[in-house]
Amino acid sequence: MGPNFDVRMQEKLEVLDGSRAGPKDQAAVRLSDLEQLLSLAEVKTAGLTTSPTAADFNSLLDDLKAISNAVRAVGNALRQRRSR
């Protein structure tokens, strides 16, 4: 690699990259793995001053599903990266 790139630096790079043999627990997370979280839309559900309606509940449920899907997508991306 270069005269100033020692074995310890190479080890650190391999750990961050996830290419070092063994557990991947210290591998860096790539921004592309977090894309689902980074692209979440604003919550659509508005605050209430009266009892919620079915439409209010459904709106809240849609927001929760979007968050859940984004978190699961990130978890799946990290699991796939970890198993490489």
N, CA, C and O atoms as CSV, one atom per row, in Angstrom:
chain,resi,resn,atom,element,x,y,z
A,1,MET,N,N,0.824,-1.185,0.000
A,1,MET,CA,C,0.000,0.000,0.000
A,1,MET,C,C,0.870,1.252,0.000
A,1,MET,O,O,0.658,2.119,-0.848
A,2,GLY,N,N,1.759,1.381,0.831
A,2,GLY,CA,C,2.639,2.536,0.877
A,2,GLY,C,C,3.564,2.386,2.051
A,2,GLY,O,O,3.292,1.602,2.960
A,3,PRO,N,N,4.663,3.128,2.050
A,3,PRO,CA,C,5.643,2.961,3.122
A,3,PRO,C,C,5.108,3.360,4.497
A,3,PRO,O,O,5.598,2.848,5.504
A,4,ASN,N,N,4.131,4.248,4.574
A,4,ASN,CA,C,3.604,4.697,5.867
A,4,ASN,C,C,2.349,3.940,6.290
A,4,ASN,O,O,1.762,4.235,7.331
A,5,PHE,N,N,1.945,2.976,5.492
A,5,PHE,CA,C,0.738,2.207,5.788
A,5,PHE,C,C,1.162,0.915,6.466
A,5,PHE,O,O,1.532,-0.053,5.801
A,6,ASP,N,N,1.108,0.903,7.793
A,6,ASP,CA,C,1.594,-0.265,8.525
A,6,ASP,C,C,0.502,-1.320,8.726
A,6,ASP,O,O,-0.650,-1.134,8.334
A,7,VAL,N,N,0.891,-2.404,9.333
A,7,VAL,CA,C,-0.012,-3.535,9.536
A,7,VAL,C,C,-1.208,-3.136,10.396
A,7,VAL,O,O,-2.329,-3.563,10.122
A,8,ARG,N,N,-0.992,-2.333,11.422
A,8,ARG,CA,C,-2.085,-1.910,12.310
A,8,ARG,C,C,-3.110,-1.066,11.553
A,8,ARG,O,O,-4.314,-1.227,11.754
A,9,MET,N,N,-2.646,-0.180,10.694
A,9,MET,CA,C,-3.556,0.641,9.894
A,9,MET,C,C,-4.354,-0.228,8.934
A,9,MET,O,O,-5.542,0.007,8.716
A,10,GLN,N,N,-3.700,-1.229,8.363
A,10,GLN,CA,C,-4.397,-2.139,7.455
A,10,GLN,C,C,-5.474,-2.904,8.207
A,10,GLN,O,O,-6.581,-3.082,7.698
A,11,GLU,N,N,-5.157,-3.360,9.420
A,11,GLU,CA,C,-6.142,-4.077,10.241
A,11,GLU,C,C,-7.342,-3.182,10.535
A,11,GLU,O,O,-8.485,-3.624,10.422
A,12,LYS,N,N,-7.094,-1.937,10.909
A,12,LYS,CA,C,-8.188,-1.017,11.208
A,12,LYS,C,C,-9.071,-0.806,9.983
A,12,LYS,O,O,-10.297,-0.789,10.085
A,13,LEU,N,N,-8.440,-0.646,8.836
A,13,LEU,CA,C,-9.191,-0.458,7.602
A,13,LEU,C,C,-10.042,-1.685,7.289
A,13,LEU,O,O,-11.205,-1.546,6.910
A,14,GLU,N,N,-9.486,-2.874,7.440
A,14,GLU,CA,C,-10.230,-4.106,7.169
A,14,GLU,C,C,-11.392,-4.274,8.144
A,14,GLU,O,O,-12.460,-4.744,7.752
A,15,VAL,N,N,-11.200,-3.898,9.406
A,15,VAL,CA,C,-12.281,-3.987,10.386
A,15,VAL,C,C,-13.406,-3.034,9.988
A,15,VAL,O,O,-14.571,-3.432,9.975
A,16,LEU,N,N,-13.080,-1.789,9.665
A,16,LEU,CA,C,-14.095,-0.808,9.272
A,16,LEU,C,C,-14.789,-1.207,7.977
A,16,LEU,O,O,-15.994,-1.012,7.820
A,17,ASP,N,N,-14.029,-1.755,7.068
A,17,ASP,CA,C,-14.558,-2.172,5.774
A,17,ASP,C,C,-15.421,-3.426,5.898
A,17,ASP,O,O,-16.284,-3.670,5.054
A,18,GLY,N,N,-15.196,-4.209,6.927
A,18,GLY,CA,C,-15.929,-5.457,7.111
A,18,GLY,C,C,-15.307,-6.616,6.359
A,18,GLY,O,O,-15.891,-7.698,6.298
A,19,SER,N,N,-14.120,-6.405,5.780
A,19,SER,CA,C,-13.496,-7.473,5.002
A,19,SER,C,C,-12.569,-8.359,5.834
A,19,SER,O,O,-12.086,-9.380,5.344
A,20,ARG,N,N,-12.321,-7.980,7.078
A,20,ARG,CA,C,-11.461,-8.785,7.944
A,20,ARG,C,C,-12.219,-10.027,8.392
A,20,ARG,O,O,-13.411,-9.953,8.688
A,21,ALA,N,N,-11.548,-11.149,8.442
A,21,ALA,CA,C,-12.179,-12.395,8.891
A,21,ALA,C,C,-12.641,-12.250,10.338
A,21,ALA,O,O,-12.005,-11.561,11.136
A,22,GLY,N,N,-13.725,-12.889,10.660
A,22,GLY,CA,C,-14.235,-12.856,12.030
A,22,GLY,C,C,-15.494,-12.021,12.126
A,22,GLY,O,O,-16.110,-11.691,11.113
A,23,PRO,N,N,-15.878,-11.678,13.360
A,23,PRO,CA,C,-17.115,-10.929,13.579
A,23,PRO,C,C,-17.080,-9.569,12.877
A,23,PRO,O,O,-16.030,-8.933,12.776
A,24,LYS,N,N,-18.234,-9.143,12.399
A,24,LYS,CA,C,-18.340,-7.863,11.682
A,24,LYS,C,C,-18.917,-6.767,12.571
A,24,LYS,O,O,-19.357,-5.733,12.069
A,25,ASP,N,N,-18.920,-6.980,13.881
A,25,ASP,CA,C,-19.556,-6.038,14.802
A,25,ASP,C,C,-18.956,-4.634,14.764
A,25,ASP,O,O,-19.638,-3.670,15.110
A,26,GLN,N,N,-17.712,-4.499,14.357
A,26,GLN,CA,C,-17.079,-3.189,14.356
A,26,GLN,C,C,-16.997,-2.574,12.962
A,26,GLN,O,O,-16.378,-1.526,12.780
A,27,ALA,N,N,-17.619,-3.223,11.981
A,27,ALA,CA,C,-17.610,-2.681,10.624
A,27,ALA,C,C,-18.409,-1.382,10.585
A,27,ALA,O,O,-19.398,-1.224,11.301
A,28,ALA,N,N,-17.969,-0.468,9.746
A,28,ALA,CA,C,-18.650,0.821,9.612
A,28,ALA,C,C,-19.992,0.633,8.919
A,28,ALA,O,O,-20.155,-0.261,8.088
A,29,VAL,N,N,-20.938,1.470,9.264
A,29,VAL,CA,C,-22.234,1.476,8.603
A,29,VAL,C,C,-22.141,2.449,7.434
A,29,VAL,O,O,-21.671,3.577,7.586
A,30,ARG,N,N,-22.582,2.010,6.295
A,30,ARG,CA,C,-22.563,2.870,5.115
A,30,ARG,C,C,-23.844,3.694,5.061
A,30,ARG,O,O,-24.908,3.219,5.458
A,31,LEU,N,N,-23.745,4.909,4.577
A,31,LEU,CA,C,-24.929,5.751,4.474
A,31,LEU,C,C,-25.996,5.111,3.593
A,31,LEU,O,O,-27.190,5.306,3.821
A,32,SER,N,N,-25.575,4.353,2.594
A,32,SER,CA,C,-26.557,3.685,1.734
A,32,SER,C,C,-27.383,2.669,2.525
A,32,SER,O,O,-28.528,2.392,2.166
A,33,ASP,N,N,-26.814,2.112,3.598
A,33,ASP,CA,C,-27.567,1.186,4.446
A,33,ASP,C,C,-28.669,1.911,5.221
A,33,ASP,O,O,-29.657,1.300,5.629
A,34,LEU,N,N,-28.492,3.199,5.417
A,34,LEU,CA,C,-29.448,3.996,6.197
A,34,LEU,C,C,-30.409,4.781,5.312
A,34,LEU,O,O,-31.197,5.586,5.811
A,35,GLU,N,N,-30.350,4.554,4.015
A,35,GLU,CA,C,-31.136,5.344,3.058
A,35,GLU,C,C,-32.617,5.386,3.406
A,35,GLU,O,O,-33.243,6.440,3.296
A,36,GLN,N,N,-33.187,4.261,3.823
A,36,GLN,CA,C,-34.612,4.233,4.165
A,36,GLN,C,C,-34.928,5.206,5.303
A,36,GLN,O,O,-35.949,5.892,5.270
A,37,LEU,N,N,-34.059,5.264,6.300
A,37,LEU,CA,C,-34.299,6.193,7.410
A,37,LEU,C,C,-34.101,7.636,6.966
A,37,LEU,O,O,-34.841,8.530,7.377
A,38,LEU,N,N,-33.098,7.853,6.125
A,38,LEU,CA,C,-32.800,9.211,5.676
A,38,LEU,C,C,-33.888,9.766,4.767
A,38,LEU,O,O,-34.023,10.982,4.629
A,39,SER,N,N,-34.659,8.885,4.151
A,39,SER,CA,C,-35.672,9.344,3.207
A,39,SER,C,C,-37.094,9.287,3.771
A,39,SER,O,O,-38.061,9.416,3.020
A,40,LEU,N,N,-37.228,9.097,5.063
A,40,LEU,CA,C,-38.573,9.085,5.660
A,40,LEU,C,C,-39.252,10.440,5.463
A,40,LEU,O,O,-38.644,11.491,5.663
A,41,ALA,N,N,-40.502,10.391,5.074
A,41,ALA,CA,C,-41.275,11.619,4.909
A,41,ALA,C,C,-41.684,12.158,6.281
A,41,ALA,O,O,-41.594,11.465,7.294
A,42,GLU,N,N,-42.126,13.386,6.284
A,42,GLU,CA,C,-42.647,13.974,7.515
A,42,GLU,C,C,-43.874,13.179,7.972
A,42,GLU,O,O,-44.614,12.639,7.150
A,43,VAL,N,N,-44.078,13.115,9.262
A,43,VAL,CA,C,-45.261,12.448,9.812
A,43,VAL,C,C,-46.494,13.210,9.336
A,43,VAL,O,O,-46.551,14.436,9.438
A,44,LYS,N,N,-47.481,12.478,8.816
A,44,LYS,CA,C,-48.687,13.105,8.276
A,44,LYS,C,C,-49.749,13.338,9.344
A,44,LYS,O,O,-50.602,14.213,9.194
A,45,THR,N,N,-49.702,12.566,10.409
A,45,THR,CA,C,-50.730,12.655,11.434
A,45,THR,C,C,-50.617,13.980,12.178
A,45,THR,O,O,-49.538,14.371,12.622
A,46,ALA,N,N,-51.744,14.658,12.305
A,46,ALA,CA,C,-51.788,15.939,13.005
A,46,ALA,C,C,-52.212,15.722,14.453
A,46,ALA,O,O,-52.816,14.704,14.791
A,47,GLY,N,N,-51.892,16.680,15.289
A,47,GLY,CA,C,-52.330,16.629,16.681
A,47,GLY,C,C,-53.850,16.725,16.764
A,47,GLY,O,O,-54.498,17.272,15.871
A,48,LEU,N,N,-54.395,16.204,17.816
A,48,LEU,CA,C,-55.848,16.171,17.975
A,48,LEU,C,C,-56.297,17.022,19.152
A,48,LEU,O,O,-55.580,17.167,20.142
A,49,THR,N,N,-57.484,17.578,19.032
A,49,THR,CA,C,-58.097,18.305,20.154
A,49,THR,C,C,-59.403,17.643,20.585
A,49,THR,O,O,-60.008,18.025,21.586
A,50,THR,N,N,-59.825,16.645,19.809
A,50,THR,CA,C,-61.042,15.891,20.138
A,50,THR,C,C,-60.721,14.399,20.021
A,50,THR,O,O,-59.581,14.011,19.767
A,51,SER,N,N,-61.729,13.593,20.208
A,51,SER,CA,C,-61.541,12.147,20.070
A,51,SER,C,C,-61.114,11.825,18.642
A,51,SER,O,O,-61.601,12.432,17.688
A,52,PRO,N,N,-60.194,10.858,18.503
A,52,PRO,CA,C,-59.736,10.510,17.155
A,52,PRO,C,C,-60.823,9.816,16.339
A,52,PRO,O,O,-61.666,9.092,16.869
A,53,THR,N,N,-60.773,10.057,15.055
A,53,THR,CA,C,-61.686,9.392,14.128
A,53,THR,C,C,-60.971,8.202,13.508
A,53,THR,O,O,-59.779,7.994,13.737
A,54,ALA,N,N,-61.698,7.430,12.729
A,54,ALA,CA,C,-61.086,6.308,12.017
A,54,ALA,C,C,-60.010,6.829,11.060
A,54,ALA,O,O,-58.966,6.197,10.904
A,55,ALA,N,N,-60.254,7.961,10.429
A,55,ALA,CA,C,-59.264,8.540,9.513
A,55,ALA,C,C,-58.001,8.946,10.269
A,55,ALA,O,O,-56.891,8.757,9.772
A,56,ASP,N,N,-58.168,9.504,11.468
A,56,ASP,CA,C,-57.013,9.872,12.287
A,56,ASP,C,C,-56.202,8.626,12.645
A,56,ASP,O,O,-54.975,8.624,12.547
A,57,PHE,N,N,-56.892,7.583,13.056
A,57,PHE,CA,C,-56.227,6.344,13.416
A,57,PHE,C,C,-55.488,5.759,12.220
A,57,PHE,O,O,-54.336,5.343,12.339
A,58,ASN,N,N,-56.155,5.727,11.065
A,58,ASN,CA,C,-55.531,5.169,9.865
A,58,ASN,C,C,-54.312,5.979,9.433
A,58,ASN,O,O,-53.329,5.412,8.957
A,59,SER,N,N,-54.368,7.281,9.595
A,59,SER,CA,C,-53.226,8.129,9.272
A,59,SER,C,C,-52.045,7.816,10.193
A,59,SER,O,O,-50.901,7.715,9.750
A,60,LEU,N,N,-52.345,7.666,11.468
A,60,LEU,CA,C,-51.298,7.306,12.428
A,60,LEU,C,C,-50.726,5.934,12.111
A,60,LEU,O,O,-49.512,5.736,12.168
A,61,LEU,N,N,-51.583,4.997,11.781
A,61,LEU,CA,C,-51.140,3.655,11.426
A,61,LEU,C,C,-50.239,3.686,10.191
A,61,LEU,O,O,-49.234,2.978,10.145
A,62,ASP,N,N,-50.588,4.498,9.191
A,62,ASP,CA,C,-49.742,4.638,7.996
A,62,ASP,C,C,-48.358,5.177,8.364
A,62,ASP,O,O,-47.346,4.696,7.856
A,63,ASP,N,N,-48.319,6.180,9.252
A,63,ASP,CA,C,-47.032,6.737,9.696
A,63,ASP,C,C,-46.197,5.671,10.403
A,63,ASP,O,O,-45.000,5.541,10.146
A,64,LEU,N,N,-46.829,4.913,11.290
A,64,LEU,CA,C,-46.103,3.865,12.015
A,64,LEU,C,C,-45.597,2.775,11.079
A,64,LEU,O,O,-44.489,2.267,11.258
A,65,LYS,N,N,-46.401,2.413,10.083
A,65,LYS,CA,C,-45.966,1.408,9.107
A,65,LYS,C,C,-44.752,1.904,8.328
A,65,LYS,O,O,-43.823,1.136,8.080
A,66,ALA,N,N,-44.747,3.175,7.940
A,66,ALA,CA,C,-43.612,3.733,7.194
A,66,ALA,C,C,-42.343,3.693,8.046
A,66,ALA,O,O,-41.272,3.341,7.550
A,67,ILE,N,N,-42.460,4.048,9.307
A,67,ILE,CA,C,-41.305,4.006,10.207
A,67,ILE,C,C,-40.836,2.570,10.405
A,67,ILE,O,O,-39.640,2.286,10.345
A,68,SER,N,N,-41.778,1.674,10.641
A,68,SER,CA,C,-41.439,0.264,10.839
A,68,SER,C,C,-40.751,-0.314,9.608
A,68,SER,O,O,-39.753,-1.025,9.729
A,69,ASN,N,N,-41.277,-0.015,8.435
A,69,ASN,CA,C,-40.665,-0.514,7.198
A,69,ASN,C,C,-39.252,0.015,7.018
A,69,ASN,O,O,-38.364,-0.721,6.588
A,70,ALA,N,N,-39.036,1.288,7.345
A,70,ALA,CA,C,-37.700,1.878,7.211
A,70,ALA,C,C,-36.717,1.237,8.184
A,70,ALA,O,O,-35.585,0.929,7.810
A,71,VAL,N,N,-37.138,1.037,9.414
A,71,VAL,CA,C,-36.257,0.420,10.418
A,71,VAL,C,C,-35.945,-1.023,10.028
A,71,VAL,O,O,-34.804,-1.467,10.157
A,72,ARG,N,N,-36.941,-1.749,9.557
A,72,ARG,CA,C,-36.702,-3.135,9.120
A,72,ARG,C,C,-35.762,-3.186,7.922
A,72,ARG,O,O,-34.917,-4.078,7.839
A,73,ALA,N,N,-35.896,-2.242,6.995
A,73,ALA,CA,C,-35.013,-2.209,5.823
A,73,ALA,C,C,-33.566,-1.973,6.250
A,73,ALA,O,O,-32.649,-2.601,5.721
A,74,VAL,N,N,-33.364,-1.073,7.202
A,74,VAL,CA,C,-32.011,-0.827,7.722
A,74,VAL,C,C,-31.487,-2.079,8.413
A,74,VAL,O,O,-30.337,-2.466,8.206
A,75,GLY,N,N,-32.317,-2.710,9.226
A,75,GLY,CA,C,-31.910,-3.940,9.900
A,75,GLY,C,C,-31.530,-5.034,8.909
A,75,GLY,O,O,-30.537,-5.734,9.103
A,76,ASN,N,N,-32.317,-5.180,7.854
A,76,ASN,CA,C,-32.003,-6.183,6.837
A,76,ASN,C,C,-30.690,-5.873,6.130
A,76,ASN,O,O,-29.889,-6.775,5.885
A,77,ALA,N,N,-30.465,-4.610,5.803
A,77,ALA,CA,C,-29.212,-4.220,5.138
A,77,ALA,C,C,-28.014,-4.508,6.035
A,77,ALA,O,O,-26.983,-4.987,5.563
A,78,LEU,N,N,-28.146,-4.220,7.319
A,78,LEU,CA,C,-27.040,-4.468,8.250
A,78,LEU,C,C,-26.817,-5.962,8.454
A,78,LEU,O,O,-25.673,-6.409,8.544
A,79,ARG,N,N,-27.900,-6.740,8.529
A,79,ARG,CA,C,-27.746,-8.194,8.656
A,79,ARG,C,C,-27.049,-8.788,7.434
A,79,ARG,O,O,-26.189,-9.659,7.569
A,80,GLN,N,N,-27.414,-8.324,6.255
A,80,GLN,CA,C,-26.775,-8.814,5.037
A,80,GLN,C,C,-25.292,-8.460,5.021
A,80,GLN,O,O,-24.459,-9.287,4.650
A,81,ARG,N,N,-24.967,-7.263,5.411
A,81,ARG,CA,C,-23.572,-6.842,5.438
A,81,ARG,C,C,-22.795,-7.651,6.475
A,81,ARG,O,O,-21.641,-8.017,6.248
A,82,ARG,N,N,-23.423,-7.921,7.592
A,82,ARG,CA,C,-22.764,-8.667,8.670
A,82,ARG,C,C,-22.470,-10.115,8.272
A,82,ARG,O,O,-21.484,-10.700,8.720
A,83,SER,N,N,-23.329,-10.684,7.432
A,83,SER,CA,C,-23.170,-12.092,7.071
A,83,SER,C,C,-22.204,-12.305,5.914
A,83,SER,O,O,-21.951,-13.449,5.537
A,84,ARG,N,N,-21.666,-11.255,5.349
A,84,ARG,CA,C,-20.712,-11.410,4.233
A,84,ARG,C,C,-19.397,-11.947,4.688
A,84,ARG,O,O,-18.492,-12.134,3.876
